[in-house]
Amino acid sequence: PPIIKPKARRLQCNHPRVKKAYLDKWEEYCKKHKILERAIKLENSLTYPLSQEAQQEYKLIDQLRVDGVRSAERSCRKLRMGAVPWFPEFQQLTNKIRLWTGIQHKLQGRKYSSKYHRHTGKKLGITIPRGISLEEVNKTTTGL
């Protein structure tokens, strides 16, 4: 089966605190379940072809390793998402605010994409007159 990549990674190796927390949890898990000792014992008792007991032990060690990695990664970093319900009316309000603040920026001489302004205005059903003044825009934004 294809590998499904997670949307957001909890483990981020470029953050030393997160990396240290991950390694500490992983090491603690390995000690608790004696993964290293079991792997060494299995390696010393290997024969060819692999016996049924050795195959079972290998699968068990691998499953413990996978569970340990998942457990350690879960404790790395809390993903803050899903706490705020999202609904279309909220999205429209957000777009409206972005549109008007963008027009403010444009009138103040800052960089602002006029393509975004036209696209968002069209999507919201708002037409902005060409000669609109900054005072009129400020009045509109205070009413939002």
N, C-alpha and C positions, 0 to 999 in steps of 0.2 A: 504494500500500500504506500501511497505517496506520503511524504513527511508534511505535517501541517505545522507551519510556523506560527508561534503566538503573535498576537497583535502588538503587545508591548512586552519587553523583556524586564523582568524584575532584577535579574543580575546584570549589572553594568560594570565591566571590569575597569573602566576608566575612573570610577569613583572608589577611592581607597577604603572608605568606611564600609560601603556596601560589599566590596570584595572581601574584606576581612571578616565581616559578619557571615558571609556565605561559607568561607573556608572554615571558620570556627564551628559553624553548625554541621558542616559536612564531616569534619574530623570527629566531632562529638558523636554523630550518628554511626560513623565507622567503628569507633571504640565500643559503643553500646552494643552493636550487633556483631562485633568481632569479625568484620569483613576481611581485613588483611590476614588475620590468623587462619581463617577458613580458606582463603585463596592460596596461601602458602602450603597449607596441609593438602589441599586438592592437587596443587602442582607437584608436590613430592610423591603423591600416590598415583600419578597418571601412568596409564599403560595404553598401548595401541592394540586393538581398537578400544575406544573409551567404553568403560563398563556402564551399565544402566544407573548404578548408584552415583557414579562420577558425573554423568550427564544431569541427573536430578540435582546434585549439589551445585553444579555449574549454573544451572537455570535459577536455582534459589539465590545464589550469590549475585547473579546478574539482576534479578528482580529486586533484591535488597539494595543494590547499588542505584538502580533507577529510582526507587522510592526515596532513597536518601538524597539524591540530587534534587528531586522535586521538592522534598521537604525543606532542604536547605535554601532552595531558590525562593520558595514561598515566604520564608522568614526574612528574606533580604530587604524587600522594599514593598511598601503598601501601594497598590495601584488605586488611586483615588478616582473612581469613575462610577457612574450609575446612581449616585446619590440624589441627583437633581432630575426630576422628570422633565422630559423634553416634549414640547408640543408645537404645532405649526404656528399658532398665534404668537408664541414667544419668538420663534424664528423670524416672523414678519416684523415684530417690534425691533429686534436686533438689527435686521437689515435696514429698517427705516432710520434708526439711530446712526448706523454706519454711513448711510447715504448722506444725511444732513451734516454730520461732522466732517465727512469728506468734502462736501461743498464748501463748508467753512474753511477748511485747509486750503482749498483751491483759491478762494477769494483772499486769503491771507498771503498768498504767494508761495505756499508750500507745495511739495510734490504730491500729486494725486492723479490717479488714472481716470481720465474722462470716459474711457471705455467702460470701466467698472460702474461709474456713475450713471451712464446711459442704460447699461444692462440692468442694474438694480432698480433704477427708476421705472423702467419698462415692466419689470417683474412685479413691482409693487403698485403699478398703475399711477405713478406720480410723474407729472411733467413739470420740469423746472424751467421757468422763463429765463431767457438768455441774459437779460440785464438785471438780474436779481442782486440786491445789495446785501452786504454783510449784516446790516441791522435786521433786515427781513428774515434772513437765515437764522440769526440769533433768536428772534422772536419765535420762530417755528421750533427750534430745538428746545427752548424752555418749555414749550407745550407738550413735549413728548413724554 
